[in-house]
Amino acid sequence: MEKSEKILTLNNQFEATLLSQVLTDKDIPHALIPLGDSNFGGIEQLEYGWGYLEAPAEYKDQIMIYYGEVLKANTHADEEVSTSDPETDI
């Protein structure tokens, strides 16, 4: 296996899962490393993020492109939810 390095910090598990699915579909080797420690109740995730992604350095540029797409999709989904009006959506 190729040597992996830390590529980026992930904000939450949802973001991590989406990115992992995209990278798996594109056959890009990677590993998700969560930072949560049940002994501390996950408090370090508030300061340092959910965790990080490791992958071979040669894939970094591709991963960053896919990560940007995941963030855009997530932001777009958040905007749709926040602009809906429950009274008019009935």
C-alpha positions as CSV (number, residue, x, y, z in Angstrom):
1,M,0.0,0.0,0.0
2,E,1.1,3.5,-0.8
3,K,2.1,5.8,2.0
4,S,-0.8,8.0,3.2
5,E,-0.8,11.5,4.6
6,K,-3.3,13.8,6.2
7,I,-5.2,15.5,3.4
8,L,-7.9,17.5,5.2
9,T,-9.9,18.0,8.3
10,L,-13.6,17.0,8.2
11,N,-16.2,19.0,10.0
12,N,-18.8,16.4,10.7
13,Q,-19.7,12.7,10.1
14,F,-22.2,13.6,7.4
15,E,-19.5,15.4,5.4
16,A,-17.1,12.5,6.0
17,T,-19.5,9.9,4.9
18,L,-20.4,11.7,1.7
19,L,-16.8,12.3,0.7
20,S,-15.9,8.7,1.5
21,Q,-18.7,7.5,-0.8
22,V,-17.5,9.7,-3.6
23,L,-13.8,8.6,-3.2
24,T,-14.8,5.0,-3.0
25,D,-16.8,5.4,-6.3
26,K,-13.8,6.9,-7.9
27,D,-11.5,4.2,-6.6
28,I,-9.4,6.6,-4.6
29,P,-7.7,4.9,-1.6
30,H,-8.4,6.7,1.6
31,A,-9.1,6.3,5.3
32,L,-11.3,8.3,7.6
33,I,-9.8,9.0,11.1
34,P,-12.4,10.2,13.6
35,L,-11.1,12.3,16.5
36,G,-13.8,11.4,18.9
37,D,-12.9,9.8,22.2
38,S,-15.7,8.4,24.2
39,N,-13.8,9.1,27.4
40,F,-14.2,12.8,26.8
41,G,-17.6,12.7,25.2
42,G,-16.3,14.0,21.9
43,I,-15.5,17.4,23.3
44,E,-12.3,17.7,21.1
45,Q,-14.5,17.5,18.0
46,L,-15.9,20.9,18.8
47,E,-12.4,22.4,18.6
48,Y,-10.6,20.2,16.0
49,G,-13.4,18.9,13.8
50,W,-15.0,15.5,13.4
51,G,-11.8,13.9,12.1
52,Y,-9.5,13.8,9.1
53,L,-9.0,12.1,5.8
54,E,-5.8,10.3,5.0
55,A,-4.8,9.3,1.4
56,P,-1.8,9.0,-0.8
57,A,-0.4,12.4,-1.6
58,E,-0.8,11.9,-5.4
59,Y,-4.6,12.0,-4.9
60,K,-4.7,15.3,-3.0
61,D,-5.7,17.5,-5.8
62,Q,-8.6,15.2,-6.9
63,I,-9.7,14.8,-3.3
64,M,-9.8,18.6,-2.8
65,I,-12.0,19.0,-5.9
66,Y,-14.4,16.3,-4.7
67,Y,-14.4,17.8,-1.2
68,G,-15.4,21.2,-2.7
69,E,-18.3,19.6,-4.5
70,V,-19.5,17.9,-1.3
71,L,-19.4,21.2,0.5
72,K,-21.3,22.9,-2.3
73,A,-23.9,20.2,-2.3
74,N,-24.2,20.4,1.5
75,T,-24.5,24.2,1.5
76,H,-27.2,24.0,-1.2
77,A,-29.2,21.5,0.8
78,D,-28.9,23.7,3.9
79,E,-30.2,26.7,1.9
80,E,-33.2,24.8,0.7
81,V,-34.1,23.7,4.2
82,S,-33.7,27.2,5.7
83,T,-35.7,28.9,3.0
84,S,-38.7,26.6,3.3
85,D,-41.8,28.0,5.1
86,P,-43.6,25.3,7.0
87,E,-46.9,27.1,6.8
88,T,-46.8,27.5,3.0
89,D,-45.4,24.0,2.4
90,I,-48.5,22.3,3.7
